[in-house]
Amino acid sequence: MFGREHGVPHFHLWTPNAAAVVVIDTLAVLSGSVDAKALEEARAWATEHRAELTAEWRRLNPEKPL
């Protein structure tokens, strides 16, 4: 996750061979693509850590409401 991001609240997912941007609220892939297993694992992790992801988005992007 980066500060001064544009668009909907999201996080970046990187694997050795691919990258994607995932929406925090819906866990939908906004752009890019990764293999199904990596996406499944990332979604499971993000579901458990959604509150932390949301808090970090707000900290890094205070001018962008969720």
mmCIF file of the N, C-alpha and C atoms, coordinates in Angstrom:
data_MODEL
# 
_entry.id   MODEL 
# 
loop_
_atom_site.group_PDB 
_atom_site.id 
_atom_site.type_symbol 
_atom_site.label_atom_id 
_atom_site.label_alt_id 
_atom_site.label_comp_id 
_atom_site.label_asym_id 
_atom_site.label_entity_id 
_atom_site.label_seq_id 
_atom_site.pdbx_PDB_ins_code 
_atom_site.Cartn_x 
_atom_site.Cartn_y 
_atom_site.Cartn_z 
_atom_site.occupancy 
_atom_site.B_iso_or_equiv 
_atom_site.pdbx_formal_charge 
_atom_site.auth_seq_id 
_atom_site.auth_comp_id 
_atom_site.auth_asym_id 
_atom_site.auth_atom_id 
_atom_site.pdbx_PDB_model_num 
ATOM 1   N N  . MET A 1 1  ? 0.853   -1.162  0.000   1.00 0.00 ? 1  MET A N  1 
ATOM 2   C CA . MET A 1 1  ? 0.000   0.000   0.000   1.00 0.00 ? 1  MET A CA 1 
ATOM 3   C C  . MET A 1 1  ? 0.904   1.231   0.000   1.00 0.00 ? 1  MET A C  1 
ATOM 4   N N  . PHE A 1 2  ? 0.468   2.233   -0.732  1.00 0.00 ? 2  PHE A N  1 
ATOM 5   C CA . PHE A 1 2  ? 1.256   3.461   -0.846  1.00 0.00 ? 2  PHE A CA 1 
ATOM 6   C C  . PHE A 1 2  ? 0.411   4.657   -0.412  1.00 0.00 ? 2  PHE A C  1 
ATOM 7   N N  . GLY A 1 3  ? 1.083   5.717   -0.009  1.00 0.00 ? 3  GLY A N  1 
ATOM 8   C CA . GLY A 1 3  ? 0.406   6.965   0.285   1.00 0.00 ? 3  GLY A CA 1 
ATOM 9   C C  . GLY A 1 3  ? 0.149   7.733   -1.004  1.00 0.00 ? 3  GLY A C  1 
ATOM 10  N N  . ARG A 1 4  ? -0.801  8.650   -0.926  1.00 0.00 ? 4  ARG A N  1 
ATOM 11  C CA . ARG A 1 4  ? -1.157  9.502   -2.065  1.00 0.00 ? 4  ARG A CA 1 
ATOM 12  C C  . ARG A 1 4  ? -1.609  8.690   -3.271  1.00 0.00 ? 4  ARG A C  1 
ATOM 13  N N  . GLU A 1 5  ? -2.346  7.611   -2.989  1.00 0.00 ? 5  GLU A N  1 
ATOM 14  C CA . GLU A 1 5  ? -2.874  6.760   -4.052  1.00 0.00 ? 5  GLU A CA 1 
ATOM 15  C C  . GLU A 1 5  ? -4.112  7.388   -4.665  1.00 0.00 ? 5  GLU A C  1 
ATOM 16  N N  . HIS A 1 6  ? -4.444  6.924   -5.832  1.00 0.00 ? 6  HIS A N  1 
ATOM 17  C CA . HIS A 1 6  ? -5.642  7.383   -6.531  1.00 0.00 ? 6  HIS A CA 1 
ATOM 18  C C  . HIS A 1 6  ? -6.650  6.252   -6.570  1.00 0.00 ? 6  HIS A C  1 
ATOM 19  N N  . GLY A 1 7  ? -7.893  6.604   -6.770  1.00 0.00 ? 7  GLY A N  1 
ATOM 20  C CA . GLY A 1 7  ? -8.933  5.598   -6.928  1.00 0.00 ? 7  GLY A CA 1 
ATOM 21  C C  . GLY A 1 7  ? -9.430  5.048   -5.617  1.00 0.00 ? 7  GLY A C  1 
ATOM 22  N N  . VAL A 1 8  ? -10.078 3.901   -5.729  1.00 0.00 ? 8  VAL A N  1 
ATOM 23  C CA . VAL A 1 8  ? -10.688 3.278   -4.554  1.00 0.00 ? 8  VAL A CA 1 
ATOM 24  C C  . VAL A 1 8  ? -9.600  2.730   -3.631  1.00 0.00 ? 8  VAL A C  1 
ATOM 25  N N  . PRO A 1 9  ? -9.913  2.581   -2.335  1.00 0.00 ? 9  PRO A N  1 
ATOM 26  C CA . PRO A 1 9  ? -8.944  2.004   -1.407  1.00 0.00 ? 9  PRO A CA 1 
ATOM 27  C C  . PRO A 1 9  ? -8.543  0.594   -1.850  1.00 0.00 ? 9  PRO A C  1 
ATOM 28  N N  . HIS A 1 10 ? -7.241  0.361   -1.924  1.00 0.00 ? 10 HIS A N  1 
ATOM 29  C CA . HIS A 1 10 ? -6.749  -0.902  -2.456  1.00 0.00 ? 10 HIS A CA 1 
ATOM 30  C C  . HIS A 1 10 ? -5.368  -1.211  -1.899  1.00 0.00 ? 10 HIS A C  1 
ATOM 31  N N  . PHE A 1 11 ? -4.932  -2.435  -2.150  1.00 0.00 ? 11 PHE A N  1 
ATOM 32  C CA . PHE A 1 11 ? -3.562  -2.814  -1.826  1.00 0.00 ? 11 PHE A CA 1 
ATOM 33  C C  . PHE A 1 11 ? -2.954  -3.500  -3.043  1.00 0.00 ? 11 PHE A C  1 
ATOM 34  N N  . HIS A 1 12 ? -1.635  -3.525  -3.054  1.00 0.00 ? 12 HIS A N  1 
ATOM 35  C CA . HIS A 1 12 ? -0.898  -4.121  -4.164  1.00 0.00 ? 12 HIS A CA 1 
ATOM 36  C C  . HIS A 1 12 ? -0.464  -5.525  -3.777  1.00 0.00 ? 12 HIS A C  1 
ATOM 37  N N  . LEU A 1 13 ? -0.616  -6.445  -4.701  1.00 0.00 ? 13 LEU A N  1 
ATOM 38  C CA . LEU A 1 13 ? -0.232  -7.839  -4.493  1.00 0.00 ? 13 LEU A CA 1 
ATOM 39  C C  . LEU A 1 13 ? 0.803   -8.205  -5.542  1.00 0.00 ? 13 LEU A C  1 
ATOM 40  N N  . TRP A 1 14 ? 1.963   -8.634  -5.069  1.00 0.00 ? 14 TRP A N  1 
ATOM 41  C CA . TRP A 1 14 ? 3.030   -9.044  -5.983  1.00 0.00 ? 14 TRP A CA 1 
ATOM 42  C C  . TRP A 1 14 ? 3.358   -10.504 -5.751  1.00 0.00 ? 14 TRP A C  1 
ATOM 43  N N  . THR A 1 15 ? 3.613   -11.205 -6.827  1.00 0.00 ? 15 THR A N  1 
ATOM 44  C CA . THR A 1 15 ? 4.161   -12.554 -6.777  1.00 0.00 ? 15 THR A CA 1 
ATOM 45  C C  . THR A 1 15 ? 5.455   -12.504 -7.591  1.00 0.00 ? 15 THR A C  1 
ATOM 46  N N  . PRO A 1 16 ? 6.238   -13.573 -7.601  1.00 0.00 ? 16 PRO A N  1 
ATOM 47  C CA . PRO A 1 16 ? 7.480   -13.523 -8.382  1.00 0.00 ? 16 PRO A CA 1 
ATOM 48  C C  . PRO A 1 16 ? 7.268   -13.225 -9.874  1.00 0.00 ? 16 PRO A C  1 
ATOM 49  N N  . ASN A 1 17 ? 6.099   -13.588 -10.402 1.00 0.00 ? 17 ASN A N  1 
ATOM 50  C CA . ASN A 1 17 ? 5.882   -13.443 -11.843 1.00 0.00 ? 17 ASN A CA 1 
ATOM 51  C C  . ASN A 1 17 ? 4.732   -12.530 -12.239 1.00 0.00 ? 17 ASN A C  1 
ATOM 52  N N  . ALA A 1 18 ? 4.066   -11.913 -11.278 1.00 0.00 ? 18 ALA A N  1 
ATOM 53  C CA . ALA A 1 18 ? 2.881   -11.125 -11.618 1.00 0.00 ? 18 ALA A CA 1 
ATOM 54  C C  . ALA A 1 18 ? 2.578   -10.118 -10.518 1.00 0.00 ? 18 ALA A C  1 
ATOM 55  N N  . ALA A 1 19 ? 1.624   -9.259  -10.808 1.00 0.00 ? 19 ALA A N  1 
ATOM 56  C CA . ALA A 1 19 ? 1.185   -8.259  -9.828  1.00 0.00 ? 19 ALA A CA 1 
ATOM 57  C C  . ALA A 1 19 ? -0.272  -7.920  -10.084 1.00 0.00 ? 19 ALA A C  1 
ATOM 58  N N  . ALA A 1 20 ? -0.954  -7.510  -9.011  1.00 0.00 ? 20 ALA A N  1 
ATOM 59  C CA . ALA A 1 20 ? -2.350  -7.101  -9.125  1.00 0.00 ? 20 ALA A CA 1 
ATOM 60  C C  . ALA A 1 20 ? -2.635  -6.034  -8.079  1.00 0.00 ? 20 ALA A C  1 
ATOM 61  N N  . VAL A 1 21 ? -3.699  -5.302  -8.314  1.00 0.00 ? 21 VAL A N  1 
ATOM 62  C CA . VAL A 1 21 ? -4.218  -4.333  -7.362  1.00 0.00 ? 21 VAL A CA 1 
ATOM 63  C C  . VAL A 1 21 ? -5.574  -4.864  -6.912  1.00 0.00 ? 21 VAL A C  1 
ATOM 64  N N  . VAL A 1 22 ? -5.774  -4.955  -5.590  1.00 0.00 ? 22 VAL A N  1 
ATOM 65  C CA . VAL A 1 22 ? -6.974  -5.567  -5.030  1.00 0.00 ? 22 VAL A CA 1 
ATOM 66  C C  . VAL A 1 22 ? -7.719  -4.535  -4.194  1.00 0.00 ? 22 VAL A C  1 
ATOM 67  N N  . VAL A 1 23 ? -9.013  -4.402  -4.425  1.00 0.00 ? 23 VAL A N  1 
ATOM 68  C CA . VAL A 1 23 ? -9.873  -3.471  -3.692  1.00 0.00 ? 23 VAL A CA 1 
ATOM 69  C C  . VAL A 1 23 ? -10.057 -3.992  -2.263  1.00 0.00 ? 23 VAL A C  1 
ATOM 70  N N  . ILE A 1 24 ? -9.842  -3.156  -1.270  1.00 0.00 ? 24 ILE A N  1 
ATOM 71  C CA . ILE A 1 24 ? -9.958  -3.575  0.126   1.00 0.00 ? 24 ILE A CA 1 
ATOM 72  C C  . ILE A 1 24 ? -11.374 -4.010  0.461   1.00 0.00 ? 24 ILE A C  1 
ATOM 73  N N  . ASP A 1 25 ? -12.357 -3.251  0.059   1.00 0.00 ? 25 ASP A N  1 
ATOM 74  C CA . ASP A 1 25 ? -13.739 -3.521  0.450   1.00 0.00 ? 25 ASP A CA 1 
ATOM 75  C C  . ASP A 1 25 ? -14.286 -4.820  -0.123  1.00 0.00 ? 25 ASP A C  1 
ATOM 76  N N  . THR A 1 26 ? -14.065 -5.053  -1.396  1.00 0.00 ? 26 THR A N  1 
ATOM 77  C CA . THR A 1 26 ? -14.674 -6.207  -2.074  1.00 0.00 ? 26 THR A CA 1 
ATOM 78  C C  . THR A 1 26 ? -13.701 -7.345  -2.348  1.00 0.00 ? 26 THR A C  1 
ATOM 79  N N  . LEU A 1 27 ? -12.411 -7.068  -2.256  1.00 0.00 ? 27 LEU A N  1 
ATOM 80  C CA . LEU A 1 27 ? -11.335 -8.001  -2.590  1.00 0.00 ? 27 LEU A CA 1 
ATOM 81  C C  . LEU A 1 27 ? -11.348 -8.390  -4.064  1.00 0.00 ? 27 LEU A C  1 
ATOM 82  N N  . ALA A 1 28 ? -11.968 -7.549  -4.880  1.00 0.00 ? 28 ALA A N  1 
ATOM 83  C CA . ALA A 1 28 ? -11.956 -7.744  -6.325  1.00 0.00 ? 28 ALA A CA 1 
ATOM 84  C C  . ALA A 1 28 ? -10.636 -7.251  -6.891  1.00 0.00 ? 28 ALA A C  1 
ATOM 85  N N  . VAL A 1 29 ? -10.188 -7.878  -7.966  1.00 0.00 ? 29 VAL A N  1 
ATOM 86  C CA . VAL A 1 29 ? -8.978  -7.431  -8.643  1.00 0.00 ? 29 VAL A CA 1 
ATOM 87  C C  . VAL A 1 29 ? -9.325  -6.214  -9.481  1.00 0.00 ? 29 VAL A C  1 
ATOM 88  N N  . LEU A 1 30 ? -8.671  -5.115  -9.193  1.00 0.00 ? 30 LEU A N  1 
ATOM 89  C CA . LEU A 1 30 ? -8.908  -3.857  -9.896  1.00 0.00 ? 30 LEU A CA 1 
ATOM 90  C C  . LEU A 1 30 ? -8.089  -3.794  -11.177 1.00 0.00 ? 30 LEU A C  1 
ATOM 91  N N  . SER A 1 31 ? -6.860  -4.280  -11.114 1.00 0.00 ? 31 SER A N  1 
ATOM 92  C CA . SER A 1 31 ? -6.013  -4.327  -12.309 1.00 0.00 ? 31 SER A CA 1 
ATOM 93  C C  . SER A 1 31 ? -4.945  -5.382  -12.111 1.00 0.00 ? 31 SER A C  1 
ATOM 94  N N  . GLY A 1 32 ? -4.378  -5.827  -13.213 1.00 0.00 ? 32 GLY A N  1 
ATOM 95  C CA . GLY A 1 32 ? -3.355  -6.845  -13.175 1.00 0.00 ? 32 GLY A CA 1 
ATOM 96  C C  . GLY A 1 32 ? -3.953  -8.227  -12.983 1.00 0.00 ? 32 GLY A C  1 
ATOM 97  N N  . SER A 1 33 ? -3.085  -9.189  -12.780 1.00 0.00 ? 33 SER A N  1 
ATOM 98  C CA . SER A 1 33 ? -3.546  -10.546 -12.513 1.00 0.00 ? 33 SER A CA 1 
ATOM 99  C C  . SER A 1 33 ? -2.429  -11.342 -11.851 1.00 0.00 ? 33 SER A C  1 
ATOM 100 N N  . VAL A 1 34 ? -2.823  -12.272 -11.023 1.00 0.00 ? 34 VAL A N  1 
ATOM 101 C CA . VAL A 1 34 ? -1.915  -13.217 -10.387 1.00 0.00 ? 34 VAL A CA 1 
ATOM 102 C C  . VAL A 1 34 ? -2.565  -14.587 -10.480 1.00 0.00 ? 34 VAL A C  1 
ATOM 103 N N  . ASP A 1 35 ? -1.794  -15.627 -10.209 1.00 0.00 ? 35 ASP A N  1 
ATOM 104 C CA . ASP A 1 35 ? -2.368  -16.964 -10.300 1.00 0.00 ? 35 ASP A CA 1 
ATOM 105 C C  . ASP A 1 35 ? -3.445  -17.161 -9.233  1.00 0.00 ? 35 ASP A C  1 
ATOM 106 N N  . ALA A 1 36 ? -4.339  -18.084 -9.484  1.00 0.00 ? 36 ALA A N  1 
ATOM 107 C CA . ALA A 1 36 ? -5.516  -18.293 -8.630  1.00 0.00 ? 36 ALA A CA 1 
ATOM 108 C C  . ALA A 1 36 ? -5.134  -18.607 -7.189  1.00 0.00 ? 36 ALA A C  1 
ATOM 109 N N  . LYS A 1 37 ? -4.103  -19.419 -6.992  1.00 0.00 ? 37 LYS A N  1 
ATOM 110 C CA . LYS A 1 37 ? -3.706  -19.777 -5.626  1.00 0.00 ? 37 LYS A CA 1 
ATOM 111 C C  . LYS A 1 37 ? -3.204  -18.558 -4.857  1.00 0.00 ? 37 LYS A C  1 
ATOM 112 N N  . ALA A 1 38 ? -2.379  -17.739 -5.485  1.00 0.00 ? 38 ALA A N  1 
ATOM 113 C CA . ALA A 1 38 ? -1.880  -16.530 -4.824  1.00 0.00 ? 38 ALA A CA 1 
ATOM 114 C C  . ALA A 1 38 ? -3.025  -15.587 -4.486  1.00 0.00 ? 38 ALA A C  1 
ATOM 115 N N  . LEU A 1 39 ? -3.974  -15.442 -5.405  1.00 0.00 ? 39 LEU A N  1 
ATOM 116 C CA . LEU A 1 39 ? -5.116  -14.560 -5.150  1.00 0.00 ? 39 LEU A CA 1 
ATOM 117 C C  . LEU A 1 39 ? -5.971  -15.107 -4.015  1.00 0.00 ? 39 LEU A C  1 
ATOM 118 N N  . GLU A 1 40 ? -6.196  -16.395 -3.992  1.00 0.00 ? 40 GLU A N  1 
ATOM 119 C CA . GLU A 1 40 ? -6.981  -17.010 -2.920  1.00 0.00 ? 40 GLU A CA 1 
ATOM 120 C C  . GLU A 1 40 ? -6.310  -16.784 -1.564  1.00 0.00 ? 40 GLU A C  1 
ATOM 121 N N  . GLU A 1 41 ? -4.999  -16.985 -1.500  1.00 0.00 ? 41 GLU A N  1 
ATOM 122 C CA . GLU A 1 41 ? -4.268  -16.772 -0.250  1.00 0.00 ? 41 GLU A CA 1 
ATOM 123 C C  . GLU A 1 41 ? -4.304  -15.306 0.176   1.00 0.00 ? 41 GLU A C  1 
ATOM 124 N N  . ALA A 1 42 ? -4.146  -14.404 -0.776  1.00 0.00 ? 42 ALA A N  1 
ATOM 125 C CA . ALA A 1 42 ? -4.184  -12.974 -0.463  1.00 0.00 ? 42 ALA A CA 1 
ATOM 126 C C  . ALA A 1 42 ? -5.561  -12.564 0.034   1.00 0.00 ? 42 ALA A C  1 
ATOM 127 N N  . ARG A 1 43 ? -6.600  -13.077 -0.600  1.00 0.00 ? 43 ARG A N  1 
ATOM 128 C CA . ARG A 1 43 ? -7.962  -12.743 -0.162  1.00 0.00 ? 43 ARG A CA 1 
ATOM 129 C C  . ARG A 1 43 ? -8.235  -13.273 1.240   1.00 0.00 ? 43 ARG A C  1 
ATOM 130 N N  . ALA A 1 44 ? -7.771  -14.471 1.544   1.00 0.00 ? 44 ALA A N  1 
ATOM 131 C CA . ALA A 1 44 ? -7.957  -15.025 2.892   1.00 0.00 ? 44 ALA A CA 1 
ATOM 132 C C  . ALA A 1 44 ? -7.238  -14.154 3.917   1.00 0.00 ? 44 ALA A C  1 
ATOM 133 N N  . TRP A 1 45 ? -5.998  -13.771 3.595   1.00 0.00 ? 45 TRP A N  1 
ATOM 134 C CA . TRP A 1 45 ? -5.241  -12.913 4.501   1.00 0.00 ? 45 TRP A CA 1 
ATOM 135 C C  . TRP A 1 45 ? -5.930  -11.564 4.670   1.00 0.00 ? 45 TRP A C  1 
ATOM 136 N N  . ALA A 1 46 ? -6.351  -10.969 3.561   1.00 0.00 ? 46 ALA A N  1 
ATOM 137 C CA . ALA A 1 46 ? -6.977  -9.643  3.609   1.00 0.00 ? 46 ALA A CA 1 
ATOM 138 C C  . ALA A 1 46 ? -8.289  -9.668  4.372   1.00 0.00 ? 46 ALA A C  1 
ATOM 139 N N  . THR A 1 47 ? -9.030  -10.756 4.271   1.00 0.00 ? 47 THR A N  1 
ATOM 140 C CA . THR A 1 47 ? -10.279 -10.881 5.027   1.00 0.00 ? 47 THR A CA 1 
ATOM 141 C C  . THR A 1 47 ? -9.996  -10.820 6.519   1.00 0.00 ? 47 THR A C  1 
ATOM 142 N N  . GLU A 1 48 ? -8.954  -11.511 6.950   1.00 0.00 ? 48 GLU A N  1 
ATOM 143 C CA . GLU A 1 48 ? -8.587  -11.520 8.370   1.00 0.00 ? 48 GLU A CA 1 
ATOM 144 C C  . GLU A 1 48 ? -8.003  -10.186 8.831   1.00 0.00 ? 48 GLU A C  1 
ATOM 145 N N  . HIS A 1 49 ? -7.432  -9.429  7.918   1.00 0.00 ? 49 HIS A N  1 
ATOM 146 C CA . HIS A 1 49 ? -6.725  -8.196  8.270   1.00 0.00 ? 49 HIS A CA 1 
ATOM 147 C C  . HIS A 1 49 ? -7.357  -6.943  7.655   1.00 0.00 ? 49 HIS A C  1 
ATOM 148 N N  . ARG A 1 50 ? -8.639  -7.029  7.332   1.00 0.00 ? 50 ARG A N  1 
ATOM 149 C CA . ARG A 1 50 ? -9.306  -5.902  6.670   1.00 0.00 ? 50 ARG A CA 1 
ATOM 150 C C  . ARG A 1 50 ? -9.264  -4.643  7.526   1.00 0.00 ? 50 ARG A C  1 
ATOM 151 N N  . ALA A 1 51 ? -9.431  -4.773  8.835   1.00 0.00 ? 51 ALA A N  1 
ATOM 152 C CA . ALA A 1 51 ? -9.398  -3.588  9.706   1.00 0.00 ? 51 ALA A CA 1 
ATOM 153 C C  . ALA A 1 51 ? -8.036  -2.901  9.637   1.00 0.00 ? 51 ALA A C  1 
ATOM 154 N N  . GLU A 1 52 ? -6.958  -3.685  9.637   1.00 0.00 ? 52 GLU A N  1 
ATOM 155 C CA . GLU A 1 52 ? -5.618  -3.105  9.543   1.00 0.00 ? 52 GLU A CA 1 
ATOM 156 C C  . GLU A 1 52 ? -5.380  -2.469  8.177   1.00 0.00 ? 52 GLU A C  1 
ATOM 157 N N  . LEU A 1 53 ? -5.854  -3.130  7.126   1.00 0.00 ? 53 LEU A N  1 
ATOM 158 C CA . LEU A 1 53 ? -5.723  -2.553  5.785   1.00 0.00 ? 53 LEU A CA 1 
ATOM 159 C C  . LEU A 1 53 ? -6.455  -1.221  5.690   1.00 0.00 ? 53 LEU A C  1 
ATOM 160 N N  . THR A 1 54 ? -7.654  -1.185  6.229   1.00 0.00 ? 54 THR A N  1 
ATOM 161 C CA . THR A 1 54 ? -8.452  0.043   6.206   1.00 0.00 ? 54 THR A CA 1 
ATOM 162 C C  . THR A 1 54 ? -7.763  1.144   7.008   1.00 0.00 ? 54 THR A C  1 
ATOM 163 N N  . ALA A 1 55 ? -7.267  0.803   8.184   1.00 0.00 ? 55 ALA A N  1 
ATOM 164 C CA . ALA A 1 55 ? -6.583  1.797   9.017   1.00 0.00 ? 55 ALA A CA 1 
ATOM 165 C C  . ALA A 1 55 ? -5.331  2.325   8.322   1.00 0.00 ? 55 ALA A C  1 
ATOM 166 N N  . GLU A 1 56 ? -4.586  1.440   7.672   1.00 0.00 ? 56 GLU A N  1 
ATOM 167 C CA . GLU A 1 56 ? -3.368  1.874   6.986   1.00 0.00 ? 56 GLU A CA 1 
ATOM 168 C C  . GLU A 1 56 ? -3.706  2.743   5.785   1.00 0.00 ? 56 GLU A C  1 
ATOM 169 N N  . TRP A 1 57 ? -4.768  2.400   5.051   1.00 0.00 ? 57 TRP A N  1 
ATOM 170 C CA . TRP A 1 57 ? -5.198  3.244   3.927   1.00 0.00 ? 57 TRP A CA 1 
ATOM 171 C C  . TRP A 1 57 ? -5.532  4.643   4.435   1.00 0.00 ? 57 TRP A C  1 
ATOM 172 N N  . ARG A 1 58 ? -6.287  4.708   5.526   1.00 0.00 ? 58 ARG A N  1 
ATOM 173 C CA . ARG A 1 58 ? -6.668  6.015   6.086   1.00 0.00 ? 58 ARG A CA 1 
ATOM 174 C C  . ARG A 1 58 ? -5.448  6.798   6.549   1.00 0.00 ? 58 ARG A C  1 
ATOM 175 N N  . ARG A 1 59 ? -4.476  6.108   7.138   1.00 0.00 ? 59 ARG A N  1 
ATOM 176 C CA . ARG A 1 59 ? -3.273  6.797   7.606   1.00 0.00 ? 59 ARG A CA 1 
ATOM 177 C C  . ARG A 1 59 ? -2.460  7.350   6.427   1.00 0.00 ? 59 ARG A C  1 
ATOM 178 N N  . LEU A 1 60 ? -2.315  6.551   5.396   1.00 0.00 ? 60 LEU A N  1 
ATOM 179 C CA . LEU A 1 60 ? -1.511  6.957   4.249   1.00 0.00 ? 60 LEU A CA 1 
ATOM 180 C C  . LEU A 1 60 ? -2.231  7.896   3.291   1.00 0.00 ? 60 LEU A C  1 
ATOM 181 N N  . ASN A 1 61 ? -3.545  7.865   3.309   1.00 0.00 ? 61 ASN A N  1 
ATOM 182 C CA . ASN A 1 61 ? -4.348  8.655   2.366   1.00 0.00 ? 61 ASN A CA 1 
ATOM 183 C C  . ASN A 1 61 ? -5.457  9.393   3.111   1.00 0.00 ? 61 ASN A C  1 
ATOM 184 N N  . PRO A 1 62 ? -5.108  10.267  4.044   1.00 0.00 ? 62 PRO A N  1 
ATOM 185 C CA . PRO A 1 62 ? -6.129  10.886  4.894   1.00 0.00 ? 62 PRO A CA 1 
ATOM 186 C C  . PRO A 1 62 ? -7.128  11.744  4.120   1.00 0.00 ? 62 PRO A C  1 
ATOM 187 N N  . GLU A 1 63 ? -6.751  12.219  2.938   1.00 0.00 ? 63 GLU A N  1 
ATOM 188 C CA . GLU A 1 63 ? -7.662  13.063  2.157   1.00 0.00 ? 63 GLU A CA 1 
ATOM 189 C C  . GLU A 1 63 ? -8.643  12.245  1.328   1.00 0.00 ? 63 GLU A C  1 
ATOM 190 N N  . LYS A 1 64 ? -8.468  10.924  1.292   1.00 0.00 ? 64 LYS A N  1 
ATOM 191 C CA . LYS A 1 64 ? -9.335  10.052  0.484   1.00 0.00 ? 64 LYS A CA 1 
ATOM 192 C C  . LYS A 1 64 ? -10.252 9.259   1.397   1.00 0.00 ? 64 LYS A C  1 
ATOM 193 N N  . PRO A 1 65 ? -11.539 9.546   1.416   1.00 0.00 ? 65 PRO A N  1 
ATOM 194 C CA . PRO A 1 65 ? -12.452 8.784   2.260   1.00 0.00 ? 65 PRO A CA 1 
ATOM 195 C C  . PRO A 1 65 ? -12.622 7.353   1.760   1.00 0.00 ? 65 PRO A C  1 
ATOM 196 N N  . LEU A 1 66 ? -12.985 6.463   2.654   1.00 0.00 ? 66 LEU A N  1 
ATOM 197 C CA . LEU A 1 66 ? -13.284 5.076   2.264   1.00 0.00 ? 66 LEU A CA 1 
ATOM 198 C C  . LEU A 1 66 ? -14.701 4.960   1.784   1.00 0.00 ? 66 LEU A C  1 
# 
